[in-house]
Amino acid sequence: MARSMRRYSAKLKFQVVLEALEGEKTPGQIAKAYGIHPNTVGLWKHMLLERGPELFDGASGSRDSERRIAELEQLLGKKKVEIALLKSFLGRSG
């Protein structure tokens, strides 16, 4: 029987990674203290080290989000027009 994956808060993950980066405890000791698998400690540490620079590049991240939202709004508008045209071709009002 497969175990379901547990969800951990971002705060807990950050605390675990901070302890791992301090180097005072082994990943096994940290994992035991938090009730997680030792491999998870390494995975979270790797994730922070890989994505860390993105945390300090907030301006471009928000610009990307705003651009994506604008694209999706434009697409939604086009789809509404298409639906209205198709309804009119079928003789329905809506």
N, CA, C and O atoms as a GROMACS GRO file, in nm:
protein
  376
    1MET      N    1   0.083  -0.116   0.000
    1MET     CA    2   0.000   0.000   0.000
    1MET      C    3   0.089   0.125   0.000
    1MET      O    4   0.176   0.138   0.086
    2ALA      N    5   0.069   0.214  -0.095
    2ALA     CA    6   0.153   0.332  -0.109
    2ALA      C    7   0.117   0.438  -0.005
    2ALA      O    8   0.000   0.459   0.027
    3ARG      N    9   0.220   0.504   0.046
    3ARG     CA   10   0.197   0.613   0.142
    3ARG      C   11   0.173   0.741   0.065
    3ARG      O   12   0.236   0.766  -0.038
    4SER      N   13   0.082   0.822   0.116
    4SER     CA   14   0.059   0.949   0.050
    4SER      C   15   0.170   1.047   0.088
    4SER      O   16   0.228   1.038   0.196
    5MET      N   17   0.198   1.139   0.000
    5MET     CA   18   0.303   1.236   0.025
    5MET      C   19   0.254   1.340   0.125
    5MET      O   20   0.143   1.392   0.113
    6ARG      N   21   0.337   1.369   0.222
    6ARG     CA   22   0.302   1.471   0.321
    6ARG      C   23   0.339   1.608   0.267
    6ARG      O   24   0.433   1.622   0.188
    7ARG      N   25   0.266   1.707   0.308
    7ARG     CA   26   0.295   1.845   0.270
    7ARG      C   27   0.360   1.915   0.388
    7ARG      O   28   0.316   1.902   0.502
    8TYR      N   29   0.465   1.989   0.360
    8TYR     CA   30   0.536   2.061   0.463
    8TYR      C   31   0.529   2.211   0.432
    8TYR      O   32   0.531   2.251   0.316
    9SER      N   33   0.520   2.291   0.535
    9SER     CA   34   0.512   2.436   0.515
    9SER      C   35   0.647   2.489   0.466
    9SER      O   36   0.752   2.428   0.488
   10ALA      N   37   0.640   2.602   0.400
   10ALA     CA   38   0.762   2.666   0.352
   10ALA      C   39   0.850   2.706   0.470
   10ALA      O   40   0.973   2.701   0.461
   11LYS      N   41   0.788   2.745   0.579
   11LYS     CA   42   0.863   2.785   0.698
   11LYS      C   43   0.944   2.667   0.753
   11LYS      O   44   1.061   2.684   0.790
   12LEU      N   45   0.883   2.549   0.759
   12LEU     CA   46   0.954   2.431   0.808
   12LEU      C   47   1.069   2.395   0.715
   12LEU      O   48   1.179   2.365   0.761
   13LYS      N   49   1.043   2.397   0.585
   13LYS     CA   50   1.148   2.364   0.488
   13LYS      C   51   1.266   2.459   0.503
   13LYS      O   52   1.382   2.417   0.499
   14PHE      N   53   1.235   2.588   0.519
   14PHE     CA   54   1.342   2.687   0.533
   14PHE      C   55   1.423   2.662   0.660
   14PHE      O   56   1.545   2.672   0.658
   15GLN      N   57   1.355   2.629   0.769
   15GLN     CA   58   1.424   2.600   0.895
   15GLN      C   59   1.516   2.479   0.880
   15GLN      O   60   1.629   2.480   0.929
   16VAL      N   61   1.467   2.376   0.813
   16VAL     CA   62   1.547   2.256   0.791
   16VAL      C   63   1.672   2.288   0.709
   16VAL      O   64   1.782   2.244   0.742
   17VAL      N   65   1.654   2.366   0.604
   17VAL     CA   66   1.767   2.401   0.517
   17VAL      C   67   1.867   2.488   0.591
   17VAL      O   68   1.988   2.472   0.574
   18LEU      N   69   1.818   2.581   0.674
   18LEU     CA   70   1.910   2.663   0.752
   18LEU      C   71   1.997   2.577   0.842
   18LEU      O   72   2.118   2.599   0.852
   19GLU      N   73   1.936   2.480   0.908
   19GLU     CA   74   2.013   2.391   0.994
   19GLU      C   75   2.113   2.309   0.913
   19GLU      O   76   2.225   2.285   0.958
   20ALA      N   77   2.071   2.266   0.794
   20ALA     CA   78   2.162   2.189   0.709
   20ALA      C   79   2.281   2.274   0.665
   20ALA      O   80   2.394   2.226   0.659
   21LEU      N   81   2.256   2.401   0.634
   21LEU     CA   82   2.363   2.490   0.590
   21LEU      C   83   2.457   2.527   0.704
   21LEU      O   84   2.575   2.552   0.680
   22GLU      N   85   2.407   2.529   0.826
   22GLU     CA   86   2.493   2.558   0.940
   22GLU      C   87   2.600   2.451   0.956
   22GLU      O   88   2.712   2.480   0.998
   23GLY      N   89   2.567   2.328   0.923
   23GLY     CA   90   2.664   2.220   0.926
   23GLY      C   91   2.694   2.162   1.062
   23GLY      O   92   2.785   2.081   1.076
   24GLU      N   93   2.619   2.202   1.164
   24GLU     CA   94   2.644   2.150   1.298
   24GLU      C   95   2.586   2.010   1.318
   24GLU      O   96   2.634   1.934   1.402
   25LYS      N   97   2.483   1.976   1.240
   25LYS     CA   98   2.419   1.845   1.249
   25LYS      C   99   2.427   1.776   1.113
   25LYS      O  100   2.438   1.842   1.010
   26THR      N  101   2.422   1.645   1.116
   26THR     CA  102   2.418   1.569   0.991
   26THR      C  103   2.276   1.574   0.935
   26THR      O  104   2.181   1.599   1.010
   27PRO      N  105   2.261   1.549   0.805
   27PRO     CA  106   2.126   1.543   0.749
   27PRO      C  107   2.038   1.440   0.821
   27PRO      O  108   1.917   1.461   0.836
   28GLY      N  109   2.098   1.331   0.865
   28GLY     CA  110   2.023   1.229   0.938
   28GLY      C  111   1.970   1.280   1.071
   28GLY      O  112   1.856   1.251   1.109
   29GLN      N  113   2.051   1.358   1.142
   29GLN     CA  114   2.008   1.414   1.269
   29GLN      C  115   1.896   1.516   1.249
   29GLN      O  116   1.798   1.519   1.324
   30ILE      N  117   1.911   1.598   1.147
   30ILE     CA  118   1.808   1.698   1.117
   30ILE      C  119   1.678   1.629   1.078
   30ILE      O  120   1.570   1.666   1.124
   31ALA      N  121   1.689   1.527   0.992
   31ALA     CA  122   1.570   1.455   0.947
   31ALA      C  123   1.498   1.391   1.064
   31ALA      O  124   1.375   1.395   1.072
   32LYS      N  125   1.573   1.332   1.154
   32LYS     CA  126   1.512   1.267   1.270
   32LYS      C  127   1.441   1.369   1.359
   32LYS      O  128   1.334   1.341   1.412
   33ALA      N  129   1.500   1.486   1.376
   33ALA     CA  130   1.441   1.590   1.460
   33ALA      C  131   1.309   1.641   1.404
   33ALA      O  132   1.219   1.678   1.479
   34TYR      N  133   1.298   1.643   1.271
   34TYR     CA  134   1.178   1.697   1.208
   34TYR      C  135   1.084   1.589   1.154
   34TYR      O  136   0.977   1.620   1.102
   35GLY      N  137   1.122   1.464   1.167
   35GLY     CA  138   1.037   1.355   1.121
   35GLY      C  139   1.025   1.346   0.970
   35GLY      O  140   0.919   1.315   0.917
   36ILE      N  141   1.136   1.373   0.902
   36ILE     CA  142   1.137   1.364   0.756
   36ILE      C  143   1.247   1.269   0.713
   36ILE      O  144   1.329   1.227   0.796
   37HIS      N  145   1.250   1.234   0.587
   37HIS     CA  146   1.352   1.144   0.534
   37HIS      C  147   1.482   1.222   0.513
   37HIS      O  148   1.476   1.338   0.470
   38PRO      N  149   1.597   1.163   0.542
   38PRO     CA  150   1.724   1.234   0.521
   38PRO      C  151   1.745   1.284   0.378
   38PRO      O  152   1.806   1.389   0.358
   39ASN      N  153   1.696   1.211   0.280
   39ASN     CA  154   1.710   1.256   0.142
   39ASN      C  155   1.634   1.387   0.118
   39ASN      O  156   1.672   1.468   0.034
   40THR      N  157   1.525   1.405   0.193
   40THR     CA  158   1.445   1.526   0.179
   40THR      C  159   1.525   1.649   0.221
   40THR      O  160   1.512   1.755   0.161
   41VAL      N  161   1.607   1.634   0.323
   41VAL     CA  162   1.692   1.745   0.368
   41VAL      C  163   1.782   1.789   0.253
   41VAL      O  164   1.793   1.908   0.224
   42GLY      N  165   1.846   1.694   0.188
   42GLY     CA  166   1.934   1.726   0.076
   42GLY      C  167   1.859   1.786  -0.041
   42GLY      O  168   1.908   1.877  -0.108
   43LEU      N  169   1.740   1.735  -0.066
   43LEU     CA  170   1.659   1.786  -0.178
   43LEU      C  171   1.621   1.932  -0.154
   43LEU      O  172   1.635   2.015  -0.243
   44TRP      N  173   1.574   1.961  -0.034
   44TRP     CA  174   1.534   2.099  -0.003
   44TRP      C  175   1.654   2.193  -0.006
   44TRP      O  176   1.642   2.307  -0.051
   45LYS      N  177   1.766   2.146   0.041
   45LYS     CA  178   1.888   2.227   0.039
   45LYS      C  179   1.928   2.258  -0.106
   45LYS      O  180   1.961   2.371  -0.139
   46HIS      N  181   1.923   2.156  -0.189
   46HIS     CA  182   1.956   2.174  -0.331
   46HIS      C  183   1.859   2.272  -0.397
   46HIS      O  184   1.901   2.357  -0.475
   47MET      N  185   1.731   2.260  -0.364
   47MET     CA  186   1.631   2.350  -0.422
   47MET      C  187   1.660   2.496  -0.385
   47MET      O  188   1.652   2.584  -0.470
   48LEU      N  189   1.694   2.520  -0.259
   48LEU     CA  190   1.725   2.657  -0.217
   48LEU      C  191   1.848   2.709  -0.287
   48LEU      O  192   1.850   2.824  -0.332
   49LEU      N  193   1.950   2.628  -0.297
   49LEU     CA  194   2.073   2.673  -0.362
   49LEU      C  195   2.052   2.700  -0.510
   49LEU      O  196   2.114   2.790  -0.566
   50GLU      N  197   1.966   2.621  -0.574
   50GLU     CA  198   1.937   2.641  -0.717
   50GLU      C  199   1.852   2.765  -0.741
   50GLU      O  200   1.878   2.842  -0.833
   51ARG      N  201   1.749   2.784  -0.658
   51ARG     CA  202   1.652   2.891  -0.682
   51ARG      C  203   1.676   3.014  -0.596
   51ARG      O  204   1.602   3.112  -0.608
   52GLY      N  205   1.775   3.012  -0.513
   52GLY     CA  206   1.802   3.123  -0.423
   52GLY      C  207   1.813   3.259  -0.491
   52GLY      O  208   1.752   3.355  -0.444
   53PRO      N  209   1.888   3.270  -0.601
   53PRO     CA  210   1.900   3.400  -0.666
   53PRO      C  211   1.766   3.459  -0.711
   53PRO      O  212   1.751   3.581  -0.718
   54GLU      N  213   1.669   3.374  -0.742
   54GLU     CA  214   1.537   3.421  -0.784
   54GLU      C  215   1.466   3.497  -0.672
   54GLU      O  216   1.384   3.585  -0.699
   55LEU      N  217   1.498   3.464  -0.548
   55LEU     CA  218   1.435   3.531  -0.435
   55LEU      C  219   1.469   3.679  -0.432
   55LEU      O  220   1.388   3.761  -0.389
   56PHE      N  221   1.589   3.714  -0.478
   56PHE     CA  222   1.633   3.852  -0.474
   56PHE      C  223   1.608   3.925  -0.605
   56PHE      O  224   1.645   4.042  -0.619
   57ASP      N  225   1.546   3.859  -0.700
   57ASP     CA  226   1.515   3.919  -0.828
   57ASP      C  227   1.363   3.936  -0.838
   57ASP      O  228   1.302   3.895  -0.937
   58GLY      N  229   1.304   3.995  -0.737
   58GLY     CA  230   1.160   4.010  -0.728
   58GLY      C  231   1.100   4.094  -0.839
   58GLY      O  232   0.988   4.068  -0.883
   59ALA      N  233   1.171   4.196  -0.886
   59ALA     CA  234   1.116   4.285  -0.986
   59ALA      C  235   1.087   4.213  -1.116
   59ALA      O  236   0.980   4.232  -1.174
   60SER      N  237   1.179   4.131  -1.164
   60SER     CA  238   1.155   4.062  -1.291
   60SER      C  239   1.049   3.954  -1.274
   60SER      O  240   0.975   3.927  -1.368
   61GLY      N  241   1.040   3.894  -1.157
   61GLY     CA  242   0.937   3.794  -1.133
   61GLY      C  243   0.798   3.853  -1.139
   61GLY      O  244   0.707   3.792  -1.195
   62SER      N  245   0.781   3.972  -1.083
   62SER     CA  246   0.649   4.035  -1.087
   62SER      C  247   0.618   4.083  -1.228
   62SER      O  248   0.502   4.077  -1.271
   63ARG      N  249   0.718   4.129  -1.302
   63ARG     CA  250   0.695   4.170  -1.441
   63ARG      C  251   0.652   4.051  -1.525
   63ARG      O  252   0.562   4.062  -1.608
   64ASP      N  253   0.716   3.936  -1.503
   64ASP     CA  254   0.680   3.816  -1.577
   64ASP      C  255   0.536   3.776  -1.546
   64ASP      O  256   0.460   3.738  -1.635
   65SER      N  257   0.498   3.786  -1.419
   65SER     CA  258   0.362   3.751  -1.380
   65SER      C  259   0.261   3.846  -1.443
   65SER      O  260   0.158   3.802  -1.494
   66GLU      N  261   0.291   3.975  -1.440
   66GLU     CA  262   0.200   4.073  -1.500
   66GLU      C  263   0.186   4.051  -1.649
   66GLU      O  264   0.076   4.063  -1.704
   67ARG      N  265   0.297   4.020  -1.716
   67ARG     CA  266   0.292   3.995  -1.860
   67ARG      C  267   0.208   3.872  -1.890
   67ARG      O  268   0.129   3.871  -1.985
   68ARG      N  269   0.224   3.768  -1.810
   68ARG     CA  270   0.148   3.644  -1.829
   68ARG      C  271   0.000   3.667  -1.806
   68ARG      O  272  -0.083   3.615  -1.880
   69ILE      N  273  -0.033   3.745  -1.705
   69ILE     CA  274  -0.174   3.776  -1.678
   69ILE      C  275  -0.234   3.853  -1.794
   69ILE      O  276  -0.347   3.825  -1.835
   70ALA      N  277  -0.161   3.949  -1.849
   70ALA     CA  278  -0.210   4.026  -1.963
   70ALA      C  279  -0.234   3.935  -2.084
   70ALA      O  280  -0.334   3.949  -2.154
   71GLU      N  281  -0.142   3.842  -2.108
   71GLU     CA  282  -0.158   3.747  -2.220
   71GLU      C  283  -0.283   3.662  -2.200
   71GLU      O  284  -0.359   3.640  -2.295
   72LEU      N  285  -0.304   3.614  -2.078
   72LEU     CA  286  -0.420   3.529  -2.051
   72LEU      C  287  -0.551   3.607  -2.062
   72LEU      O  288  -0.652   3.554  -2.109
   73GLU      N  289  -0.550   3.734  -2.018
   73GLU     CA  290  -0.670   3.816  -2.032
   73GLU      C  291  -0.703   3.840  -2.179
   73GLU      O  292  -0.820   3.838  -2.218
   74GLN      N  293  -0.599   3.860  -2.260
   74GLN     CA  294  -0.620   3.880  -2.403
   74GLN      C  295  -0.676   3.753  -2.466
   74GLN      O  296  -0.768   3.759  -2.549
   75LEU      N  297  -0.622   3.639  -2.429
   75LEU     CA  298  -0.672   3.512  -2.480
   75LEU      C  299  -0.817   3.488  -2.440
   75LEU      O  300  -0.897   3.441  -2.520
   76LEU      N  301  -0.849   3.522  -2.316
   76LEU     CA  302  -0.987   3.507  -2.268
   76LEU      C  303  -1.083   3.593  -2.350
   76LEU      O  304  -1.192   3.549  -2.385
   77GLY      N  305  -1.041   3.715  -2.379
   77GLY     CA  306  -1.124   3.803  -2.461
   77GLY      C  307  -1.148   3.746  -2.600
   77GLY      O  308  -1.259   3.752  -2.652
   78LYS      N  309  -1.043   3.690  -2.660
   78LYS     CA  310  -1.058   3.629  -2.793
   78LYS      C  311  -1.155   3.511  -2.789
   78LYS      O  312  -1.237   3.494  -2.879
   79LYS      N  313  -1.145   3.431  -2.684
   79LYS     CA  314  -1.232   3.314  -2.673
   79LYS      C  315  -1.378   3.357  -2.654
   79LYS      O  316  -1.468   3.292  -2.707
   80LYS      N  317  -1.401   3.465  -2.580
   80LYS     CA  318  -1.537   3.516  -2.563
   80LYS      C  319  -1.596   3.559  -2.698
   80LYS      O  320  -1.713   3.534  -2.726
   81VAL      N  321  -1.512   3.624  -2.779
   81VAL     CA  322  -1.557   3.667  -2.912
   81VAL      C  323  -1.589   3.544  -2.998
   81VAL      O  324  -1.691   3.541  -3.067
   82GLU      N  325  -1.503   3.444  -2.994
   82GLU     CA  326  -1.525   3.322  -3.072
   82GLU      C  327  -1.656   3.254  -3.030
   82GLU      O  328  -1.733   3.210  -3.116
   83ILE      N  329  -1.681   3.246  -2.902
   83ILE     CA  330  -1.803   3.184  -2.852
   83ILE      C  331  -1.924   3.262  -2.898
   83ILE      O  332  -2.024   3.202  -2.940
   84ALA      N  333  -1.919   3.394  -2.892
   84ALA     CA  334  -2.031   3.477  -2.937
   84ALA      C  335  -2.057   3.457  -3.086
   84ALA      O  336  -2.173   3.448  -3.128
   85LEU      N  337  -1.950   3.449  -3.165
   85LEU     CA  338  -1.968   3.426  -3.310
   85LEU      C  339  -2.029   3.289  -3.338
   85LEU      O  340  -2.118   3.276  -3.421
   86LEU      N  341  -1.980   3.189  -3.270
   86LEU     CA  342  -2.034   3.054  -3.290
   86LEU      C  343  -2.180   3.046  -3.249
   86LEU      O  344  -2.258   2.979  -3.316
   87LYS      N  345  -2.218   3.112  -3.141
   87LYS     CA  346  -2.358   3.114  -3.099
   87LYS      C  347  -2.444   3.184  -3.203
   87LYS      O  348  -2.555   3.140  -3.232
   88SER      N  349  -2.392   3.293  -3.261
   88SER     CA  350  -2.471   3.365  -3.362
   88SER      C  351  -2.485   3.280  -3.489
   88SER      O  352  -2.589   3.284  -3.554
   89PHE      N  353  -2.383   3.205  -3.523
   89PHE     CA  354  -2.392   3.119  -3.641
   89PHE      C  355  -2.494   3.006  -3.619
   89PHE      O  356  -2.558   2.960  -3.714
   90LEU      N  357  -2.507   2.963  -3.496
   90LEU     CA  358  -2.603   2.858  -3.464
   90LEU      C  359  -2.743   2.912  -3.441
   90LEU      O  360  -2.836   2.835  -3.418
   91GLY      N  361  -2.758   3.045  -3.447
   91GLY     CA  362  -2.889   3.105  -3.432
   91GLY      C  363  -2.933   3.121  -3.288
   91GLY      O  364  -3.053   3.134  -3.261
   92ARG      N  365  -2.840   3.120  -3.198
   92ARG     CA  366  -2.874   3.138  -3.057
   92ARG      C  367  -2.834   3.278  -3.015
   92ARG      O  368  -2.742   3.337  -3.071
   93SER      N  369  -2.903   3.328  -2.918
   93SER     CA  370  -2.861   3.456  -2.860
   93SER      C  371  -2.805   3.427  -2.722
   93SER      O  372  -2.846   3.330  -2.658
   94GLY      N  373  -2.717   3.507  -2.677
   94GLY     CA  374  -2.664   3.476  -2.547
   94GLY      C  375  -2.590   3.585  -2.491
   94GLY      O  376  -2.539   3.574  -2.379
   0.00000   0.00000   0.00000
